[in-house]
Amino acid sequence: MKPAAFQYFDPQSVTDAVARLREHGGAAKVLAGGQSLLPLMNLRLVRPAVVVDINRIASLAYIRESHGTLTLGALTRLSAVEGSDVVRRHVPLLAEAAAHVGHLAIRHRGTIGGNLAHADPASEIPAALLALEGHVVATGPRGERTIAAADLFKGPLTTALDPAELLTEVRVPIDPPGSGSAFLEVSRREGDYALVGVAVLLQKDGGRCARARLGLCGVGGTALRMREAETILESAGVTDDALPAVALAVERAVAPSDDVQASADYRRHVAGVLTVRAVRKAWQRAQEGGR
Ligand SMILES: Cc1cc2nc3c(=O)[nH]c(=O)nc-3n(C[C@H](O)[C@H](O)[C@H](O)COP(=O)(O)OP(=O)(O)OC[C@H]3O[C@@H](n4cnc5c(N)ncnc54)[C@H](O)[C@@H]3O)c2cc1C
């Protein structure tokens, strides 16, 4: 199918883009990589009266590292995140999660900002951002504000962004020394959305697990942080005795539903199993001194 008619703008600056969004309010949609928006428009599940294409705003595509923070412009393609030496060196979890998004052709167009703004509950990047305790910068008519990953995802395809706000930057703390991370997922086919995805970031201090952060996708209305499981790992460590309790805590915390892909029971079970595997892998990487 073809999309319903719409007015098209391709501003050259963030200021102009925000002005267009403000002018047209909820009737406008931002176009980034188009990998989610265009299928929805073609199926006429979404009919924006106005499309604001941000692809000509070159200043929105960058990856930088400074003062302990990795910053990525919203228009950074997911293939650039996956392939960036800076990302791999400083926040490997983000590169590993990005590599699980769709196929390479999709990652060449899809952007980190679009992926987060789309807020698909099965998307990998939101789960990684939760585990990394990252933030996004939203730029609107009144200027910039920072939104923590924990406050960004409000429901399926729903975020805390206002209709007149553009997600302009993603900020992630650089892994501290002693870190190990892993992203694992189960999907029906290579390149599909995750049935269950698990992002783990651990920090080792001697033999102790000083810090554990777990984000899951595919098992609720949004990506979910697993706080009880984190507490178990931080108090009992990554041990054979503690891991069954971690799996149980995850099974209790997730809220999957039945759909054509898998039953809720299956997703809940896989969430526990996959979390234990991801924790073991992240811990092994932390022990090897790699991240
Ligand atoms: C076959 C296929 C398989 C896929 N598999 C996966 C997968 O496994 N995992 C996964 O996570 N995704 C998957 N995707 C989706 C893909 O990753 C998209 O790139 C991503 O979800 C949206 O990014 P985009 O840049 O294409 O955004 P767009 O499609 O351009 O926009 C998506 C939404 O975000 C809004 N938006 C975009 N950028 C901004 C911004 N800067 N500020 C405010 N709002 C903004 C748009 O208005 C729209 O509502 C798949 C897509 C396809 C077609």
The ligand as an SDF file (V2000), in Angstrom:
LIG
                    3D

 53 58  0  0  0  0  0  0  0  0999 V2000
   12.3080   -6.1290    8.7620 C   0  0  0  0  0  0  0  0  0  0  0  0
   12.5940   -5.2590    9.9730 C   0  0  0  0  0  0  0  0  0  0  0  0
   13.1520   -5.8610   11.0970 C   0  0  0  0  0  0  0  0  0  0  0  0
   13.4220   -5.1030   12.2230 C   0  0  0  0  0  0  0  0  0  0  0  0
   13.9600   -5.7190   13.3230 N   0  0  0  0  0  0  0  0  0  0  0  0
   14.2050   -5.0030   14.4170 C   0  0  0  0  0  0  0  0  0  0  0  0
   14.7710   -5.6040   15.5790 C   0  0  0  0  0  0  0  0  0  0  0  0
   15.0940   -6.7940   15.6140 O   0  0  0  0  0  0  0  0  0  0  0  0
   14.9760   -4.8130   16.6630 N   0  0  0  0  0  0  0  0  0  0  0  0
   14.6600   -3.4770   16.6710 C   0  0  0  0  0  0  0  0  0  0  0  0
   14.8730   -2.8110   17.6860 O   0  0  0  0  0  0  0  0  0  0  0  0
   14.1490   -2.8840   15.6040 N   0  0  0  0  0  0  0  0  0  0  0  0
   13.9120   -3.5920   14.4720 C   0  0  0  0  0  0  0  0  0  0  0  0
   13.3900   -2.9750   13.3830 N   0  0  0  0  0  0  0  0  0  0  0  0
   13.0960   -1.5330   13.4480 C   0  0  0  0  0  0  0  0  0  0  0  0
   14.3470   -0.7290   13.1400 C   0  0  0  0  0  0  0  0  0  0  0  0
   15.3270   -0.9940   14.0720 O   0  0  0  0  0  0  0  0  0  0  0  0
   14.1380    0.7800   13.1630 C   0  0  0  0  0  0  0  0  0  0  0  0
   15.3100    1.3430   12.7170 O   0  0  0  0  0  0  0  0  0  0  0  0
   13.8600    1.4750   14.4650 C   0  0  0  0  0  0  0  0  0  0  0  0
   12.8910    0.8860   15.2100 O   0  0  0  0  0  0  0  0  0  0  0  0
   13.4120    2.9260   14.2110 C   0  0  0  0  0  0  0  0  0  0  0  0
   14.4920    3.6680   13.8260 O   0  0  0  0  0  0  0  0  0  0  0  0
   14.3850    4.6210   12.5680 P   0  0  0  0  0  0  0  0  0  0  0  0
   15.5590    5.5240   12.6350 O   0  0  0  0  0  0  0  0  0  0  0  0
   14.1820    3.8250   11.3450 O   0  0  0  0  0  0  0  0  0  0  0  0
   13.0710    5.4850   12.9310 O   0  0  0  0  0  0  0  0  0  0  0  0
   11.8060    5.8820   12.0680 P   0  0  0  0  0  0  0  0  0  0  0  0
   11.1650    4.6770   11.4830 O   0  0  0  0  0  0  0  0  0  0  0  0
   12.1600    6.9870   11.1370 O   0  0  0  0  0  0  0  0  0  0  0  0
   10.8950    6.4790   13.2430 O   0  0  0  0  0  0  0  0  0  0  0  0
   10.3530    5.6220   14.2290 C   0  0  0  0  0  0  0  0  0  0  0  0
    9.5070    6.4680   15.2040 C   0  0  0  0  0  0  0  0  0  0  0  0
   10.3480    7.2990   16.0030 O   0  0  0  0  0  0  0  0  0  0  0  0
   10.0740    8.6940   15.7660 C   0  0  0  0  0  0  0  0  0  0  0  0
   11.3930    9.3540   15.7160 N   0  0  0  0  0  0  0  0  0  0  0  0
   12.4400    8.9790   14.9420 C   0  0  0  0  0  0  0  0  0  0  0  0
   13.5220    9.7310   15.2370 N   0  0  0  0  0  0  0  0  0  0  0  0
   13.1330   10.5910   16.2020 C   0  0  0  0  0  0  0  0  0  0  0  0
   13.8070   11.6280   16.9180 C   0  0  0  0  0  0  0  0  0  0  0  0
   15.1150   11.8870   16.7250 N   0  0  0  0  0  0  0  0  0  0  0  0
   13.1000   12.3290   17.8490 N   0  0  0  0  0  0  0  0  0  0  0  0
   11.7970   12.0580   18.0680 C   0  0  0  0  0  0  0  0  0  0  0  0
   11.1040   11.0890   17.4280 N   0  0  0  0  0  0  0  0  0  0  0  0
   11.7750   10.3590   16.5090 C   0  0  0  0  0  0  0  0  0  0  0  0
    9.3160    8.7360   14.4570 C   0  0  0  0  0  0  0  0  0  0  0  0
    8.4710    9.8600   14.3700 O   0  0  0  0  0  0  0  0  0  0  0  0
    8.5300    7.4300   14.5140 C   0  0  0  0  0  0  0  0  0  0  0  0
    7.3930    7.5670   15.3320 O   0  0  0  0  0  0  0  0  0  0  0  0
   13.1290   -3.7050   12.2250 C   0  0  0  0  0  0  0  0  0  0  0  0
   12.6050   -3.0910   11.0900 C   0  0  0  0  0  0  0  0  0  0  0  0
   12.3430   -3.8630    9.9650 C   0  0  0  0  0  0  0  0  0  0  0  0
   11.7630   -3.1890    8.7570 C   0  0  0  0  0  0  0  0  0  0  0  0
  1  2  1  0
  2  3  1  0
  2 52  2  0
  3  4  2  0
  4  5  1  0
  4 50  1  0
  5  6  2  0
  6  7  1  0
  6 13  1  0
  7  8  2  0
  7  9  1  0
  9 10  1  0
 10 11  2  0
 10 12  1  0
 12 13  2  0
 13 14  1  0
 14 15  1  0
 14 50  1  0
 15 16  1  0
 16 17  1  0
 16 18  1  0
 18 19  1  0
 18 20  1  0
 20 21  1  0
 20 22  1  0
 22 23  1  0
 23 24  1  0
 24 25  2  0
 24 26  1  0
 24 27  1  0
 27 28  1  0
 28 29  2  0
 28 30  1  0
 28 31  1  0
 31 32  1  0
 32 33  1  0
 33 34  1  0
 33 48  1  0
 34 35  1  0
 35 36  1  0
 35 46  1  0
 36 37  1  0
 36 45  1  0
 37 38  2  0
 38 39  1  0
 39 40  1  0
 39 45  2  0
 40 41  1  0
 40 42  2  0
 42 43  1  0
 43 44  2  0
 44 45  1  0
 46 47  1  0
 46 48  1  0
 48 49  1  0
 50 51  2  0
 51 52  1  0
 52 53  1  0
M  END
$$$$
